[in-house]
Amino acid sequence: MNTLKTSMIALVALFISATASADSYVVYENDVAFDKFDSLGSFDDTRSDIRIGTSVGNGYVELGKFGNGFNFDAGTSAEAGVQKSVGNFTFKAKVESFHVDDWSHKLETNVKYKF
């Protein structure tokens, strides 16, 4: 039992030190889908995400809730990504996931060349 207690204390200390050295933040995203510019619809019909996140080095992880408008009760959302620059190239990749009854995932990649 003493080993379990020591392990738990070490785990909590590791988490606190990692969080203290990482860049923590809150992010809000709002997406609206439309076919015509003059028919955007109402704000309550948009999908919104609010997440807490942390970035360490070239990567980041976010976890939160999503819903319509400011109502974040539709489900859980998560995102993780990485960015790396090599010379004039910048490479980005992220996985975005949503959970209502089952998880659904989206992978997005980006390669940018700077002149």
VEXKOLPA-925536 format. One line per field, with one value per residue: chain; residue number from 1; x, y negated, z of N, C-alpha, C in turn. Coordinates in Angstrom, 1 decimal. Layout:
BEGIN
chaine = A  ...
num = NUM  ...
npx = X  ...
npy = Y  ...
npz = Z  ...
capx = X  ...
capy = Y  ...
capz = Z  ...
cpx = X  ...
cpy = Y  ...
cpz = Z  ...
//
This chain:
BEGIN
chaine = A  A  A  A  A  A  A  A  A  A  A  A  A  A  A  A  A  A  A  A  A  A  A  A  A  A  A  A  A  A  A  A  A  A  A  A  A  A  A  A  A  A  A  A  A  A  A  A  A  A  A  A  A  A  A  A  A  A  A  A  A  A  A  A  A  A  A  A  A  A  A  A  A  A  A  A  A  A  A  A  A  A  A  A  A  A  A  A  A  A  A  A  A  A  A  A  A  A  A  A  A  A  A  A  A  A  A  A  A  A  A  A  A  A  A
num = 1  2  3  4  5  6  7  8  9  10  11  12  13  14  15  16  17  18  19  20  21  22  23  24  25  26  27  28  29  30  31  32  33  34  35  36  37  38  39  40  41  42  43  44  45  46  47  48  49  50  51  52  53  54  55  56  57  58  59  60  61  62  63  64  65  66  67  68  69  70  71  72  73  74  75  76  77  78  79  80  81  82  83  84  85  86  87  88  89  90  91  92  93  94  95  96  97  98  99  100  101  102  103  104  105  106  107  108  109  110  111  112  113  114  115
npx = 0.8  2.0  3.7  2.0  0.9  3.2  3.7  1.5  1.8  4.2  3.3  1.4  3.1  4.7  2.8  2.1  4.5  5.0  2.8  3.3  5.5  4.7  2.8  -0.2  -3.7  -6.9  -9.2  -11.6  -13.7  -15.6  -17.7  -19.4  -21.5  -22.3  -24.1  -24.5  -23.4  -25.2  -26.9  -26.3  -27.5  -28.6  -26.7  -27.1  -27.3  -24.8  -21.7  -19.9  -16.8  -15.3  -12.3  -9.7  -6.2  -2.8  0.5  3.6  6.8  6.9  4.3  0.8  -2.1  -5.6  -8.7  -12.2  -15.5  -18.3  -21.0  -24.0  -24.0  -23.6  -24.1  -22.8  -23.4  -23.5  -21.5  -18.2  -15.1  -11.9  -8.5  -5.3  -2.1  0.8  3.6  6.3  9.1  11.3  13.9  12.6  10.2  7.2  5.6  2.5  0.3  -2.8  -5.1  -8.5  -11.2  -14.5  -17.1  -20.2  -22.2  -20.5  -17.0  -15.8  -13.4  -11.0  -8.4  -6.0  -3.7  -0.9  1.2  3.5  5.3  7.6  8.4
npy = 1.2  -1.2  -1.6  -2.1  -4.5  -6.2  -6.0  -7.3  -9.9  -10.6  -10.5  -12.6  -14.8  -14.8  -15.4  -18.0  -19.4  -19.1  -20.5  -23.0  -23.8  -23.8  -25.4  -26.4  -26.9  -28.3  -27.6  -28.8  -27.8  -28.4  -27.2  -27.5  -26.2  -26.8  -27.4  -29.6  -33.0  -34.8  -33.5  -32.7  -31.9  -31.4  -32.2  -30.2  -27.9  -27.2  -25.3  -25.0  -24.9  -24.5  -24.3  -23.2  -23.4  -22.4  -23.2  -21.8  -22.0  -21.3  -20.4  -20.0  -19.5  -19.3  -19.3  -19.2  -20.4  -20.4  -21.9  -23.6  -27.0  -28.8  -26.6  -24.0  -21.1  -18.9  -17.0  -15.5  -17.0  -16.8  -17.5  -17.1  -18.0  -18.8  -20.8  -21.5  -23.1  -23.2  -24.5  -26.4  -25.2  -24.4  -22.1  -20.7  -18.9  -17.5  -15.9  -15.8  -15.1  -14.0  -13.2  -11.8  -9.6  -7.7  -7.8  -10.1  -10.9  -13.2  -13.9  -16.3  -17.7  -19.9  -21.5  -24.1  -26.4  -28.9  -31.8
npz = 0.0  0.7  -1.4  -3.5  -2.7  -2.7  -5.4  -6.5  -5.5  -6.7  -9.4  -9.4  -8.8  -11.0  -13.0  -12.2  -12.4  -15.2  -16.2  -15.2  -16.6  -19.2  -21.8  -21.1  -22.1  -23.0  -25.5  -27.9  -30.5  -33.5  -35.9  -39.0  -41.5  -44.9  -47.9  -49.5  -49.4  -48.5  -46.8  -44.0  -41.7  -38.2  -35.2  -33.3  -34.7  -35.4  -35.0  -32.0  -30.2  -27.0  -25.4  -23.2  -23.3  -23.8  -24.7  -25.8  -26.7  -30.1  -30.3  -29.4  -27.3  -26.9  -25.0  -24.6  -24.7  -27.0  -29.0  -30.0  -30.8  -27.9  -26.3  -24.9  -24.8  -26.5  -26.8  -26.4  -27.3  -28.9  -29.7  -31.3  -32.2  -34.3  -35.3  -37.5  -38.6  -41.4  -42.9  -45.5  -45.4  -43.8  -41.8  -40.9  -38.8  -37.7  -35.5  -35.1  -33.0  -32.2  -29.9  -29.5  -29.4  -30.5  -31.3  -33.7  -36.2  -37.6  -39.8  -40.5  -42.7  -43.5  -45.7  -46.0  -48.0  -47.8  -49.6
capx = 0.0  2.9  4.3  0.9  0.8  4.4  3.6  0.5  2.4  5.1  2.5  0.8  4.2  5.1  1.8  2.2  5.7  4.8  1.8  3.9  6.5  4.0  2.0  -1.6  -4.5  -8.3  -9.5  -13.0  -13.8  -17.0  -17.8  -20.7  -21.5  -23.3  -24.0  -24.5  -22.9  -26.3  -27.8  -25.5  -28.4  -28.4  -25.6  -27.5  -27.2  -23.3  -21.0  -18.9  -16.0  -14.5  -11.3  -8.5  -5.1  -1.4  1.5  4.9  7.7  6.2  3.0  -0.3  -3.3  -6.8  -9.8  -13.3  -16.9  -18.9  -22.4  -24.5  -24.0  -22.9  -24.6  -21.8  -23.8  -23.6  -20.5  -16.8  -14.2  -10.4  -7.6  -3.9  -1.3  2.3  4.1  7.7  9.7  12.6  14.2  11.5  9.0  6.5  4.7  1.5  -0.7  -3.6  -6.3  -9.6  -12.1  -15.8  -17.7  -21.5  -22.5  -19.3  -16.0  -15.5  -12.1  -10.6  -7.0  -5.7  -2.2  -0.6  2.6  3.6  6.6  7.8  9.4
capy = 0.0  -2.3  -1.8  -2.7  -5.9  -6.8  -6.1  -8.3  -11.2  -10.8  -10.8  -13.9  -15.7  -14.8  -16.1  -19.4  -19.9  -19.2  -21.5  -24.3  -24.1  -23.8  -26.6  -26.1  -27.9  -28.0  -28.0  -28.7  -27.8  -28.4  -26.8  -27.6  -25.7  -27.5  -27.2  -30.9  -34.0  -35.6  -32.6  -32.1  -31.3  -32.0  -31.7  -29.0  -26.8  -26.9  -24.3  -25.7  -24.1  -25.2  -23.3  -23.5  -22.8  -22.6  -23.0  -21.4  -21.9  -21.5  -19.8  -20.5  -18.7  -20.0  -18.5  -20.0  -20.1  -21.1  -22.0  -24.6  -28.4  -28.7  -25.4  -23.0  -19.9  -17.9  -15.9  -15.8  -17.2  -16.7  -17.8  -17.0  -18.3  -19.0  -21.6  -21.5  -23.9  -22.7  -25.5  -27.3  -24.4  -24.2  -20.9  -20.7  -17.8  -17.5  -15.0  -16.4  -14.1  -14.3  -12.0  -11.9  -8.2  -7.1  -8.8  -10.3  -11.6  -13.9  -14.1  -17.4  -17.9  -21.1  -21.8  -25.4  -26.8  -30.3  -32.3
capz = 0.0  0.7  -2.8  -4.3  -2.2  -3.2  -6.9  -6.8  -5.2  -7.8  -10.6  -9.3  -8.9  -12.4  -13.7  -11.8  -13.0  -16.6  -16.5  -14.9  -17.7  -20.5  -22.1  -21.0  -22.6  -23.3  -26.9  -28.4  -32.0  -33.9  -37.3  -39.7  -42.8  -45.7  -49.4  -50.1  -48.5  -47.9  -46.0  -43.0  -40.6  -36.9  -34.4  -32.5  -35.7  -35.6  -34.0  -31.2  -29.3  -26.0  -24.9  -22.5  -24.0  -23.4  -25.8  -25.3  -27.9  -31.4  -30.3  -28.5  -27.0  -26.3  -24.6  -24.1  -25.1  -28.2  -29.1  -30.9  -30.2  -26.6  -25.6  -25.1  -24.2  -27.5  -26.7  -26.1  -28.5  -28.6  -30.8  -31.0  -33.4  -34.3  -36.3  -37.6  -39.7  -41.9  -44.0  -45.9  -45.3  -42.5  -41.9  -39.8  -38.8  -36.5  -35.5  -34.4  -32.7  -31.5  -29.3  -29.0  -29.1  -30.9  -31.7  -35.1  -36.3  -38.9  -39.9  -41.4  -42.9  -44.2  -46.0  -46.5  -48.5  -47.7  -50.6
cpx = 0.9  3.5  3.2  0.8  2.0  4.2  2.6  1.0  3.4  4.4  1.9  1.9  4.7  4.1  1.9  3.4  5.6  3.8  2.4  4.9  5.9  3.2  0.5  -2.5  -6.0  -8.5  -11.0  -13.0  -15.3  -17.0  -19.2  -20.5  -22.6  -23.0  -23.9  -24.1  -24.1  -27.3  -26.9  -26.3  -28.1  -27.2  -25.9  -27.4  -25.7  -22.8  -19.9  -18.1  -15.4  -13.6  -10.2  -7.3  -3.8  -0.5  2.9  5.7  6.9  4.8  2.0  -1.4  -4.4  -7.9  -10.9  -14.6  -17.3  -20.4  -22.8  -24.5  -23.1  -23.4  -23.7  -22.1  -24.0  -22.7  -19.1  -16.0  -12.7  -9.7  -6.1  -3.2  0.1  2.6  5.7  8.2  11.1  12.9  13.0  10.2  8.5  5.5  3.8  0.7  -1.5  -4.7  -7.3  -10.7  -13.3  -16.4  -19.2  -21.9  -21.2  -18.3  -15.9  -14.2  -11.9  -9.1  -6.8  -4.2  -2.1  0.9  2.7  5.1  6.6  8.8  10.3
cpy = -1.3  -2.6  -2.5  -4.2  -6.7  -7.0  -7.2  -9.7  -11.6  -11.2  -12.2  -15.0  -15.9  -15.6  -17.6  -20.0  -20.1  -20.3  -22.9  -24.7  -24.2  -25.1  -26.2  -27.2  -27.4  -28.4  -27.8  -28.8  -27.8  -28.1  -27.0  -27.1  -26.4  -27.2  -28.6  -32.0  -34.8  -34.7  -31.9  -31.5  -32.0  -31.4  -30.4  -27.7  -26.4  -25.9  -25.1  -24.6  -25.0  -24.1  -24.0  -22.8  -23.1  -22.4  -22.7  -21.2  -22.2  -21.0  -20.4  -19.5  -19.5  -19.0  -19.4  -19.5  -20.9  -21.0  -23.1  -26.0  -28.3  -27.6  -24.3  -21.6  -18.7  -16.7  -16.4  -16.0  -17.2  -17.0  -17.7  -17.3  -18.6  -19.9  -21.6  -22.3  -23.4  -23.6  -26.4  -26.5  -24.4  -23.1  -20.9  -19.5  -17.9  -16.5  -15.7  -15.3  -14.6  -13.1  -12.4  -10.5  -7.3  -8.2  -8.9  -11.2  -12.2  -14.2  -15.3  -17.6  -19.2  -21.2  -23.2  -25.7  -28.3  -30.8  -33.3
cpz = 0.0  -0.6  -3.7  -3.9  -2.8  -4.7  -7.3  -6.5  -6.3  -9.1  -10.6  -9.4  -10.3  -13.3  -13.5  -12.4  -14.5  -17.0  -16.2  -16.0  -19.0  -20.6  -22.1  -21.5  -22.7  -24.7  -27.2  -29.9  -32.3  -35.4  -37.8  -41.1  -43.6  -47.1  -50.1  -49.0  -47.8  -47.0  -44.9  -41.8  -39.3  -36.2  -33.7  -33.4  -35.9  -34.6  -33.3  -30.3  -28.2  -25.4  -24.1  -23.2  -23.4  -24.6  -25.2  -26.6  -29.1  -31.4  -29.3  -28.4  -26.4  -26.0  -24.1  -24.5  -26.3  -28.2  -30.1  -30.2  -29.0  -25.7  -25.9  -24.6  -25.3  -27.3  -26.3  -27.4  -28.0  -29.9  -30.4  -32.3  -33.2  -35.4  -36.3  -38.8  -40.1  -43.1  -44.2  -45.8  -43.9  -42.7  -40.6  -39.9  -37.6  -36.7  -34.6  -34.2  -31.9  -31.1  -28.9  -28.5  -29.4  -31.2  -33.2  -35.2  -37.6  -38.8  -40.9  -41.5  -43.7  -44.5  -46.6  -46.9  -48.5  -48.7  -50.0
//
